Amino acid sequence: MTEKFRFLDHTADAKFQAYGRTLEEAFANAALATVSLMWEPAGVEKKIDRSVDVQGRDLEQLLVRFLGEIIYLLETRSFLVAAVNDLTIEKTDEGFRLQAVFRGDDRPARYAIFGEVKAVTYNEMKIDQGCPVTVQVVVDV
């Protein structure tokens, strides 16, 4: 699969679809789409690992919380995500749990930051577990 994500037209916010052979790959590509609205992830050094562990009652809440970690790490630790590794999603008694490792750098002054994602929304969110798996997300910019 060559296309990881695609930005779609939206009147006020940013909307994208991310793709993957698996749910995990689609979620990881959604993270890359999110950071691509703020900086060029391929240009960020992969010097530091940050573990992510989030839970959600359903896949939509899990995706919102996962992508929210990108915003949280930027605001609280000045951490820029460059890559998503070792992402796993498992069903639990309470819903779903996602664990992953963000690789990146905590020196944002070294990189061009050209946008801001303020929040991840449930607006128009879709998760299609077909082939390929597709997740659609609208973020507040």
Secondary structure, 3 states (H helix, E strand, C coil): CCCCEEEECCCCCEEEEEEECCHHHHHHHHHHHHHHCCCCHHHCCCCEEEEEEEEECCHHHHHHHHHHHHHHHHHHHCCEEEEEEEEEEEEECCEEEEEEEEEEECCHHHCCCCCCCCEECCCCCEEECCCCEEEEEEEEC
